[in-house]
Amino acid sequence: MNSVEDKKEKMMPAMIGFYSGLVIVFVFAFLPVIKTLVETWIQSDDNSHGLLIVPISLYIIWQNRARLKCAAIEPGVGGRTMVTLAIVLYVFAFKAGIATVSSFSLVLAIWAIVWALFGKSVFKNLVFPLALLILMIPIPGQIYSMATIPLQLMVSKASAAMVGYLDVPVFREGNVIHLPGRTLEVVQACSGLRSLMSLITLCTIFGYMTLSSNFLRGILIVSSIPAAVLVNIFRVVLMIIAFYYLNLDLSEGSLHTTFGVVVFVLALVLVAMLRGILSKWDAKREIS
């Protein structure tokens, strides 16, 4: 028994050196993608949640270290095939200048390396933190535009209808709302898509950490969609009311930023309330 432990201790420096070298090679190979991703996370409010993904994934892996120690390490042939596929995909995307595919090839390479080095058992234990890495990839501009325009129209239409019941004279043209002496435009930031991506990320993490049923986790994640839309409708309605009745402009400056934060916190409260309901359902399901 001692001889086995002695062998493990002697091999430890070599293993640390091997994995450290592998990390260095990986970072060097994917440095252009990593640099682009970090710049996007820092510069874009729509993708700032990406900064949290890697630290949270590493934390979840650390939490599961006991299970990982018990998992059988059996390097997989399928993983090596996936490594080749990831490299080919990365070279193609890099040459073609397709940022989204380049980012996905980075995530695919991480999956492949884990599978190739440690096998299916370890990979299955790391499915969630590895899958979470997909959320750090920015949404392609074309898809973002396609999703934003319908949301802008939905929010502006619902907001105009609601303030109309409050006897506020309002006229809507597409995503532009006309008031006496003021015109408000429901821009992309007010569509709900920006807060939606952050909410989906948070709901995914909270669902994994606090619920045991994948079905209930799915409900929590899906609930982020109506929550993001509803709070942004509420946001626009309050902006219209504040201007019409109080002559207070909440569409610009520090007030607009603060108001946006408050609205996002409101969305988190809605999601947290639903999570509380789902957790009770989850507890009953486990007892039964």
C-alpha beads as a LAMMPS data file, in Angstrom:
LAMMPS data file: protein, C-alpha beads

288 atoms
287 bonds

1 atom types
1 bond types

-500.0 500.0 xlo xhi
-500.0 500.0 ylo yhi
-500.0 500.0 zlo zhi

Masses

1 110.0

Atoms # bond

1 1 1 0.000 0.000 0.000
2 1 1 2.796 2.361 0.924
3 1 1 4.647 1.527 -2.268
4 1 1 1.604 2.535 -4.335
5 1 1 1.324 5.822 -2.468
6 1 1 5.078 6.391 -2.862
7 1 1 4.772 5.873 -6.611
8 1 1 1.910 8.384 -6.758
9 1 1 3.970 10.927 -4.832
10 1 1 6.945 10.422 -7.145
11 1 1 4.722 10.802 -10.221
12 1 1 3.041 13.949 -8.904
13 1 1 5.728 16.462 -10.043
14 1 1 5.759 14.901 -13.524
15 1 1 1.943 15.064 -13.723
16 1 1 1.888 18.677 -12.539
17 1 1 4.545 19.525 -15.128
18 1 1 2.595 17.734 -17.873
19 1 1 -0.738 19.434 -17.126
20 1 1 0.928 22.834 -16.669
21 1 1 2.612 22.450 -20.046
22 1 1 -0.681 21.397 -21.598
23 1 1 -2.416 24.485 -20.231
24 1 1 0.349 26.731 -21.578
25 1 1 0.155 25.132 -25.040
26 1 1 -3.650 25.410 -25.018
27 1 1 -3.616 29.091 -24.029
28 1 1 -0.947 29.872 -26.636
29 1 1 -2.866 28.050 -29.396
30 1 1 -6.193 29.729 -28.589
31 1 1 -4.763 33.097 -27.515
32 1 1 -6.436 35.074 -30.362
33 1 1 -9.853 33.665 -29.386
34 1 1 -9.295 34.167 -25.658
35 1 1 -8.177 37.751 -26.240
36 1 1 -11.239 38.514 -28.395
37 1 1 -13.597 36.957 -25.848
38 1 1 -12.132 38.909 -22.921
39 1 1 -12.290 42.182 -24.868
40 1 1 -15.928 41.495 -25.767
41 1 1 -16.855 40.708 -22.153
42 1 1 -15.222 43.890 -20.903
43 1 1 -16.445 46.269 -23.625
44 1 1 -19.967 44.936 -24.234
45 1 1 -22.732 45.245 -21.629
46 1 1 -24.630 42.525 -23.488
47 1 1 -21.884 39.962 -22.815
48 1 1 -20.382 41.111 -19.513
49 1 1 -21.733 37.978 -17.791
50 1 1 -19.084 36.022 -19.701
51 1 1 -16.471 37.219 -17.202
52 1 1 -18.134 35.099 -14.509
53 1 1 -18.486 31.845 -16.431
54 1 1 -14.965 30.412 -16.147
55 1 1 -14.532 31.216 -12.403
56 1 1 -17.963 29.723 -11.627
57 1 1 -17.227 26.603 -13.699
58 1 1 -13.936 26.126 -11.849
59 1 1 -15.712 26.599 -8.512
60 1 1 -18.296 23.933 -9.395
61 1 1 -15.498 21.550 -10.416
62 1 1 -13.799 22.201 -7.067
63 1 1 -17.080 21.483 -5.268
64 1 1 -17.286 18.106 -7.022
65 1 1 -13.671 17.118 -6.260
66 1 1 -14.786 14.265 -3.961
67 1 1 -16.805 12.614 -6.725
68 1 1 -14.012 13.174 -9.225
69 1 1 -11.557 11.304 -6.987
70 1 1 -13.851 8.265 -7.085
71 1 1 -14.369 8.408 -10.861
72 1 1 -12.401 5.950 -12.965
73 1 1 -9.731 7.574 -15.158
74 1 1 -9.831 5.847 -18.540
75 1 1 -8.488 8.012 -21.402
76 1 1 -10.982 7.845 -24.246
77 1 1 -10.389 7.351 -27.962
78 1 1 -13.517 9.399 -28.671
79 1 1 -11.934 12.324 -26.892
80 1 1 -8.855 12.202 -29.098
81 1 1 -11.094 12.187 -32.169
82 1 1 -12.930 15.206 -30.767
83 1 1 -9.615 16.998 -30.194
84 1 1 -8.811 16.587 -33.890
85 1 1 -12.259 17.850 -34.848
86 1 1 -11.880 20.889 -32.553
87 1 1 -8.491 21.763 -34.067
88 1 1 -9.813 21.458 -37.638
89 1 1 -12.859 23.571 -36.732
90 1 1 -10.650 26.189 -35.072
91 1 1 -8.295 26.476 -38.068
92 1 1 -11.252 26.784 -40.447
93 1 1 -13.015 29.413 -38.295
94 1 1 -9.795 31.367 -37.711
95 1 1 -8.985 31.505 -41.431
96 1 1 -12.584 32.411 -42.308
97 1 1 -12.781 35.029 -39.545
98 1 1 -15.902 33.525 -37.944
99 1 1 -15.626 34.605 -34.307
100 1 1 -18.552 32.558 -32.976
101 1 1 -17.271 29.299 -34.478
102 1 1 -13.755 30.068 -33.197
103 1 1 -15.146 30.529 -29.693
104 1 1 -17.137 27.308 -29.930
105 1 1 -14.047 25.418 -31.112
106 1 1 -12.277 26.583 -27.930
107 1 1 -15.086 25.159 -25.780
108 1 1 -15.159 21.985 -27.874
109 1 1 -11.396 21.600 -27.416
110 1 1 -11.789 21.830 -23.616
111 1 1 -14.469 19.124 -23.686
112 1 1 -12.334 16.956 -25.943
113 1 1 -9.188 17.287 -23.824
114 1 1 -11.069 16.342 -20.638
115 1 1 -12.565 13.300 -22.353
116 1 1 -9.272 12.294 -23.991
117 1 1 -7.213 12.546 -20.782
118 1 1 -9.676 11.314 -18.164
119 1 1 -12.404 9.363 -19.980
120 1 1 -16.202 9.236 -19.992
121 1 1 -16.690 8.790 -16.245
122 1 1 -14.890 12.022 -15.359
123 1 1 -16.479 13.805 -18.325
124 1 1 -19.989 12.860 -17.126
125 1 1 -19.213 14.231 -13.664
126 1 1 -18.158 17.512 -15.268
127 1 1 -20.998 17.824 -17.790
128 1 1 -22.605 20.876 -16.167
129 1 1 -19.517 23.081 -15.614
130 1 1 -18.269 22.140 -19.088
131 1 1 -21.649 22.855 -20.717
132 1 1 -21.815 26.162 -18.816
133 1 1 -18.859 27.374 -20.885
134 1 1 -21.193 27.745 -23.880
135 1 1 -22.815 30.737 -22.162
136 1 1 -19.555 32.690 -22.343
137 1 1 -19.791 32.750 -26.163
138 1 1 -21.304 36.067 -27.381
139 1 1 -24.489 35.853 -29.401
140 1 1 -23.786 36.371 -33.129
141 1 1 -24.786 39.840 -34.326
142 1 1 -27.275 38.487 -36.886
143 1 1 -29.137 36.407 -34.291
144 1 1 -29.021 39.281 -31.811
145 1 1 -30.644 41.630 -34.335
146 1 1 -33.273 39.053 -35.330
147 1 1 -34.246 38.538 -31.683
148 1 1 -34.032 42.185 -30.639
149 1 1 -36.402 43.728 -33.195
150 1 1 -39.467 41.590 -32.269
151 1 1 -38.738 42.178 -28.564
152 1 1 -38.484 45.946 -29.112
153 1 1 -41.865 45.955 -30.856
154 1 1 -43.439 43.743 -28.182
155 1 1 -42.204 45.920 -25.320
156 1 1 -43.206 49.189 -27.016
157 1 1 -46.657 47.881 -27.983
158 1 1 -47.412 46.493 -24.508
159 1 1 -46.085 49.638 -22.782
160 1 1 -48.153 51.976 -24.967
161 1 1 -51.261 49.876 -24.335
162 1 1 -50.734 49.903 -20.556
163 1 1 -50.199 53.667 -20.240
164 1 1 -53.214 54.176 -22.473
165 1 1 -55.375 52.662 -19.714
166 1 1 -53.908 55.287 -17.351
167 1 1 -55.252 58.093 -19.580
168 1 1 -51.786 59.049 -20.796
169 1 1 -52.077 60.445 -24.371
170 1 1 -49.684 58.306 -26.350
171 1 1 -49.137 57.425 -29.995
172 1 1 -46.900 54.554 -31.073
173 1 1 -45.048 54.124 -34.383
174 1 1 -43.159 50.826 -34.343
175 1 1 -40.752 51.086 -31.426
176 1 1 -41.172 54.881 -31.121
177 1 1 -43.633 56.209 -28.520
178 1 1 -44.852 59.796 -28.889
179 1 1 -45.936 61.806 -25.834
180 1 1 -46.920 65.471 -25.581
181 1 1 -43.591 67.269 -25.762
182 1 1 -41.482 64.095 -25.782
183 1 1 -40.649 61.145 -27.983
184 1 1 -39.313 57.914 -26.514
185 1 1 -37.634 55.197 -28.519
186 1 1 -37.523 51.633 -27.217
187 1 1 -33.925 50.893 -28.180
188 1 1 -32.108 47.546 -28.129
189 1 1 -31.104 47.956 -24.479
190 1 1 -34.800 48.193 -23.521
191 1 1 -35.824 45.126 -25.511
192 1 1 -34.964 42.782 -22.637
193 1 1 -32.400 40.729 -24.519
194 1 1 -29.448 42.166 -22.583
195 1 1 -30.964 41.308 -19.213
196 1 1 -32.248 38.023 -20.658
197 1 1 -28.749 36.628 -21.269
198 1 1 -27.636 37.551 -17.757
199 1 1 -30.825 36.090 -16.277
200 1 1 -30.452 32.839 -18.225
201 1 1 -26.898 32.499 -16.924
202 1 1 -27.906 33.186 -13.320
203 1 1 -30.967 30.906 -13.512
204 1 1 -28.832 28.099 -14.942
205 1 1 -26.317 28.400 -12.094
206 1 1 -28.924 28.841 -9.330
207 1 1 -30.989 25.980 -10.699
208 1 1 -28.021 23.633 -10.691
209 1 1 -26.952 24.595 -7.182
210 1 1 -30.350 24.698 -5.486
211 1 1 -32.568 22.208 -7.345
212 1 1 -32.059 18.485 -7.901
213 1 1 -34.624 17.921 -10.673
214 1 1 -33.540 18.707 -14.221
215 1 1 -37.188 19.349 -15.107
216 1 1 -37.504 22.022 -12.409
217 1 1 -34.149 23.475 -13.405
218 1 1 -35.493 23.779 -16.949
219 1 1 -38.607 25.585 -15.710
220 1 1 -36.433 28.071 -13.802
221 1 1 -34.260 28.745 -16.861
222 1 1 -37.259 29.203 -19.164
223 1 1 -38.875 31.550 -16.621
224 1 1 -36.066 34.037 -17.224
225 1 1 -37.550 34.832 -20.658
226 1 1 -40.948 36.218 -19.528
227 1 1 -39.279 37.782 -16.463
228 1 1 -36.878 39.784 -18.658
229 1 1 -39.681 40.910 -20.992
230 1 1 -42.108 41.821 -18.185
231 1 1 -39.637 43.932 -16.212
232 1 1 -38.608 45.817 -19.357
233 1 1 -42.255 46.568 -20.123
234 1 1 -42.543 47.792 -16.536
235 1 1 -39.408 49.868 -17.094
236 1 1 -40.770 51.636 -20.181
237 1 1 -44.169 52.212 -18.527
238 1 1 -42.517 53.876 -15.528
239 1 1 -40.366 56.024 -17.823
240 1 1 -43.492 57.260 -19.625
241 1 1 -45.378 57.926 -16.381
242 1 1 -42.381 59.682 -14.797
243 1 1 -42.058 62.044 -17.745
244 1 1 -45.776 62.725 -18.247
245 1 1 -46.776 63.279 -14.626
246 1 1 -43.499 64.347 -12.971
247 1 1 -41.564 65.797 -15.920
248 1 1 -38.738 63.458 -14.888
249 1 1 -36.553 62.071 -17.673
250 1 1 -35.371 58.542 -16.833
251 1 1 -34.067 57.808 -20.334
252 1 1 -30.662 59.475 -19.987
253 1 1 -27.746 59.939 -17.620
254 1 1 -27.114 58.373 -14.224
255 1 1 -30.841 58.102 -13.481
256 1 1 -31.267 55.852 -16.503
257 1 1 -28.375 53.626 -15.397
258 1 1 -29.647 53.400 -11.823
259 1 1 -33.167 52.718 -13.044
260 1 1 -31.866 49.900 -15.254
261 1 1 -30.084 48.285 -12.296
262 1 1 -33.245 48.511 -10.169
263 1 1 -35.297 46.889 -12.922
264 1 1 -32.765 44.057 -13.281
265 1 1 -32.880 43.483 -9.514
266 1 1 -36.669 43.289 -9.822
267 1 1 -36.271 40.560 -12.432
268 1 1 -33.964 38.690 -10.049
269 1 1 -36.583 38.975 -7.314
270 1 1 -39.228 37.465 -9.600
271 1 1 -36.934 34.592 -10.511
272 1 1 -35.960 34.090 -6.853
273 1 1 -39.650 33.871 -5.872
274 1 1 -40.222 31.214 -8.526
275 1 1 -37.112 29.356 -7.377
276 1 1 -38.520 29.328 -3.846
277 1 1 -41.737 27.738 -5.117
278 1 1 -39.825 25.204 -7.208
279 1 1 -37.527 24.312 -4.287
280 1 1 -40.576 23.377 -2.176
281 1 1 -41.858 21.235 -5.035
282 1 1 -38.387 19.710 -5.339
283 1 1 -38.297 18.899 -1.602
284 1 1 -41.706 17.205 -1.771
285 1 1 -40.592 15.175 -4.775
286 1 1 -37.500 13.931 -2.908
287 1 1 -39.564 12.949 0.177
288 1 1 -42.051 11.029 -1.932

Bonds

1 1 1 2
2 1 2 3
3 1 3 4
4 1 4 5
5 1 5 6
6 1 6 7
7 1 7 8
8 1 8 9
9 1 9 10
10 1 10 11
11 1 11 12
12 1 12 13
13 1 13 14
14 1 14 15
15 1 15 16
16 1 16 17
17 1 17 18
18 1 18 19
19 1 19 20
20 1 20 21
21 1 21 22
22 1 22 23
23 1 23 24
24 1 24 25
25 1 25 26
26 1 26 27
27 1 27 28
28 1 28 29
29 1 29 30
30 1 30 31
31 1 31 32
32 1 32 33
33 1 33 34
34 1 34 35
35 1 35 36
36 1 36 37
37 1 37 38
38 1 38 39
39 1 39 40
40 1 40 41
41 1 41 42
42 1 42 43
43 1 43 44
44 1 44 45
45 1 45 46
46 1 46 47
47 1 47 48
48 1 48 49
49 1 49 50
50 1 50 51
51 1 51 52
52 1 52 53
53 1 53 54
54 1 54 55
55 1 55 56
56 1 56 57
57 1 57 58
58 1 58 59
59 1 59 60
60 1 60 61
61 1 61 62
62 1 62 63
63 1 63 64
64 1 64 65
65 1 65 66
66 1 66 67
67 1 67 68
68 1 68 69
69 1 69 70
70 1 70 71
71 1 71 72
72 1 72 73
73 1 73 74
74 1 74 75
75 1 75 76
76 1 76 77
77 1 77 78
78 1 78 79
79 1 79 80
80 1 80 81
81 1 81 82
82 1 82 83
83 1 83 84
84 1 84 85
85 1 85 86
86 1 86 87
87 1 87 88
88 1 88 89
89 1 89 90
90 1 90 91
91 1 91 92
92 1 92 93
93 1 93 94
94 1 94 95
95 1 95 96
96 1 96 97
97 1 97 98
98 1 98 99
99 1 99 100
100 1 100 101
101 1 101 102
102 1 102 103
103 1 103 104
104 1 104 105
105 1 105 106
106 1 106 107
107 1 107 108
108 1 108 109
109 1 109 110
110 1 110 111
111 1 111 112
112 1 112 113
113 1 113 114
114 1 114 115
115 1 115 116
116 1 116 117
117 1 117 118
118 1 118 119
119 1 119 120
120 1 120 121
121 1 121 122
122 1 122 123
123 1 123 124
124 1 124 125
125 1 125 126
126 1 126 127
127 1 127 128
128 1 128 129
129 1 129 130
130 1 130 131
131 1 131 132
132 1 132 133
133 1 133 134
134 1 134 135
135 1 135 136
136 1 136 137
137 1 137 138
138 1 138 139
139 1 139 140
140 1 140 141
141 1 141 142
142 1 142 143
143 1 143 144
144 1 144 145
145 1 145 146
146 1 146 147
147 1 147 148
148 1 148 149
149 1 149 150
150 1 150 151
151 1 151 152
152 1 152 153
153 1 153 154
154 1 154 155
155 1 155 156
156 1 156 157
157 1 157 158
158 1 158 159
159 1 159 160
160 1 160 161
161 1 161 162
162 1 162 163
163 1 163 164
164 1 164 165
165 1 165 166
166 1 166 167
167 1 167 168
168 1 168 169
169 1 169 170
170 1 170 171
171 1 171 172
172 1 172 173
173 1 173 174
174 1 174 175
175 1 175 176
176 1 176 177
177 1 177 178
178 1 178 179
179 1 179 180
180 1 180 181
181 1 181 182
182 1 182 183
183 1 183 184
184 1 184 185
185 1 185 186
186 1 186 187
187 1 187 188
188 1 188 189
189 1 189 190
190 1 190 191
191 1 191 192
192 1 192 193
193 1 193 194
194 1 194 195
195 1 195 196
196 1 196 197
197 1 197 198
198 1 198 199
199 1 199 200
200 1 200 201
201 1 201 202
202 1 202 203
203 1 203 204
204 1 204 205
205 1 205 206
206 1 206 207
207 1 207 208
208 1 208 209
209 1 209 210
210 1 210 211
211 1 211 212
212 1 212 213
213 1 213 214
214 1 214 215
215 1 215 216
216 1 216 217
217 1 217 218
218 1 218 219
219 1 219 220
220 1 220 221
221 1 221 222
222 1 222 223
223 1 223 224
224 1 224 225
225 1 225 226
226 1 226 227
227 1 227 228
228 1 228 229
229 1 229 230
230 1 230 231
231 1 231 232
232 1 232 233
233 1 233 234
234 1 234 235
235 1 235 236
236 1 236 237
237 1 237 238
238 1 238 239
239 1 239 240
240 1 240 241
241 1 241 242
242 1 242 243
243 1 243 244
244 1 244 245
245 1 245 246
246 1 246 247
247 1 247 248
248 1 248 249
249 1 249 250
250 1 250 251
251 1 251 252
252 1 252 253
253 1 253 254
254 1 254 255
255 1 255 256
256 1 256 257
257 1 257 258
258 1 258 259
259 1 259 260
260 1 260 261
261 1 261 262
262 1 262 263
263 1 263 264
264 1 264 265
265 1 265 266
266 1 266 267
267 1 267 268
268 1 268 269
269 1 269 270
270 1 270 271
271 1 271 272
272 1 272 273
273 1 273 274
274 1 274 275
275 1 275 276
276 1 276 277
277 1 277 278
278 1 278 279
279 1 279 280
280 1 280 281
281 1 281 282
282 1 282 283
283 1 283 284
284 1 284 285
285 1 285 286
286 1 286 287
287 1 287 288
